[in-house]
Amino acid sequence: MLALARWQPKKTQLFPSEITFWVRVLGVPMEFKTSPTFESIGDALGRTVSVDLDNSRVQVVVDAFQQLCFETTVDFKGGEFYAINIIYI
């Protein structure tokens, strides 16, 4: 998403600073496809609003002034890290 605004020396209250996305999460092992897992991933990205386990996605509200995360590693089991991909839809 791209938002353009006239430059001002301070952030204005009128500029949208939060954006809601559905985020598809790929790479979560089947045994960890639970609401708490997706809520935890959503909370790491922003504020979790909803979880859709059938489509492996979570709805989050993110800060428009922060960079979006597209991939990361997650420790689901003690010491076993899995690469997950994040697709904003």
C-alpha positions as a Markdown table, in Angstrom:
| # | Residue | x | y | z |
|---|---|---|---|---|
| 1 | Met | 0.0 | 0.0 | 0.0 |
| 2 | Leu | 1.2 | 3.5 | -0.8 |
| 3 | Ala | -0.1 | 6.6 | 0.9 |
| 4 | Leu | 1.0 | 10.1 | -0.2 |
| 5 | Ala | 0.6 | 13.2 | 1.8 |
| 6 | Arg | 2.0 | 16.7 | 1.6 |
| 7 | Trp | 5.1 | 16.9 | 3.7 |
| 8 | Gln | 4.7 | 18.6 | 7.1 |
| 9 | Pro | 7.3 | 19.0 | 9.8 |
| 10 | Lys | 5.0 | 17.1 | 12.2 |
| 11 | Lys | 2.7 | 14.2 | 11.8 |
| 12 | Thr | -0.9 | 15.3 | 11.5 |
| 13 | Gln | -3.7 | 13.6 | 13.3 |
| 14 | Leu | -5.6 | 13.4 | 10.0 |
| 15 | Phe | -3.1 | 11.2 | 8.3 |
| 16 | Pro | -4.1 | 7.5 | 8.6 |
| 17 | Ser | -1.4 | 5.9 | 10.8 |
| 18 | Glu | -3.0 | 2.5 | 11.2 |
| 19 | Ile | -3.9 | 0.2 | 8.3 |
| 20 | Thr | -5.8 | -3.1 | 8.5 |
| 21 | Phe | -4.6 | -6.0 | 6.5 |
| 22 | Trp | -5.4 | -9.7 | 6.1 |
| 23 | Val | -2.1 | -11.5 | 6.3 |
| 24 | Arg | -1.6 | -14.9 | 4.8 |
| 25 | Val | 1.0 | -16.9 | 6.8 |
| 26 | Leu | 2.9 | -19.6 | 4.9 |
| 27 | Gly | 5.2 | -22.2 | 6.4 |
| 28 | Val | 3.5 | -22.9 | 9.7 |
| 29 | Pro | 3.7 | -26.6 | 10.5 |
| 30 | Met | 0.4 | -28.4 | 10.5 |
| 31 | Glu | 0.6 | -29.3 | 14.2 |
| 32 | Phe | 1.0 | -25.6 | 15.1 |
| 33 | Lys | -1.9 | -24.2 | 13.0 |
| 34 | Thr | -3.9 | -23.0 | 16.0 |
| 35 | Ser | -5.5 | -19.7 | 16.9 |
| 36 | Pro | -2.9 | -18.9 | 19.6 |
| 37 | Thr | -0.1 | -19.4 | 17.1 |
| 38 | Phe | -1.7 | -17.1 | 14.5 |
| 39 | Glu | -2.5 | -14.6 | 17.2 |
| 40 | Ser | 1.1 | -14.6 | 18.4 |
| 41 | Ile | 2.3 | -14.0 | 14.8 |
| 42 | Gly | -0.3 | -11.3 | 14.3 |
| 43 | Asp | 0.7 | -9.6 | 17.5 |
| 44 | Ala | 4.3 | -9.6 | 16.3 |
| 45 | Leu | 3.2 | -7.7 | 13.2 |
| 46 | Gly | 0.8 | -5.3 | 14.9 |
| 47 | Arg | -2.6 | -5.7 | 16.7 |
| 48 | Thr | -4.5 | -8.9 | 15.9 |
| 49 | Val | -8.1 | -8.4 | 15.0 |
| 50 | Ser | -9.2 | -11.8 | 13.7 |
| 51 | Val | -7.9 | -15.3 | 12.9 |
| 52 | Asp | -9.0 | -17.4 | 9.9 |
| 53 | Leu | -7.4 | -20.9 | 10.3 |
| 54 | Asp | -9.1 | -22.3 | 7.2 |
| 55 | Asn | -7.1 | -20.0 | 5.0 |
| 56 | Ser | -4.0 | -19.7 | 7.2 |
| 57 | Arg | -4.4 | -16.0 | 7.7 |
| 58 | Val | -4.7 | -13.4 | 10.4 |
| 59 | Gln | -6.2 | -9.9 | 10.3 |
| 60 | Val | -3.9 | -7.3 | 11.8 |
| 61 | Val | -3.8 | -3.5 | 12.3 |
| 62 | Val | -0.3 | -2.2 | 11.5 |
| 63 | Asp | 1.4 | 1.1 | 12.1 |
| 64 | Ala | 1.7 | 2.8 | 8.7 |
| 65 | Phe | 5.0 | 4.4 | 9.7 |
| 66 | Gln | 6.7 | 1.1 | 10.3 |
| 67 | Gln | 8.2 | -1.3 | 7.7 |
| 68 | Leu | 6.2 | -4.4 | 6.8 |
| 69 | Cys | 7.7 | -7.8 | 7.6 |
| 70 | Phe | 7.5 | -10.3 | 4.7 |
| 71 | Glu | 9.5 | -13.2 | 6.1 |
| 72 | Thr | 10.8 | -14.3 | 9.5 |
| 73 | Thr | 11.8 | -17.4 | 11.4 |
| 74 | Val | 9.7 | -18.7 | 14.3 |
| 75 | Asp | 10.7 | -21.1 | 17.1 |
| 76 | Phe | 7.6 | -23.3 | 17.4 |
| 77 | Lys | 9.4 | -26.0 | 19.3 |
| 78 | Gly | 12.3 | -25.5 | 21.7 |
| 79 | Gly | 15.2 | -25.0 | 19.3 |
| 80 | Glu | 13.5 | -25.8 | 16.0 |
| 81 | Phe | 13.2 | -22.8 | 13.8 |
| 82 | Tyr | 10.8 | -22.6 | 10.8 |
| 83 | Ala | 10.9 | -20.0 | 8.1 |
| 84 | Ile | 7.5 | -18.4 | 7.5 |
| 85 | Asn | 6.4 | -16.1 | 4.7 |
| 86 | Ile | 3.9 | -13.3 | 5.2 |
| 87 | Ile | 1.7 | -12.1 | 2.4 |
| 88 | Tyr | -0.4 | -8.9 | 2.9 |
| 89 | Ile | -3.7 | -9.2 | 1.1 |
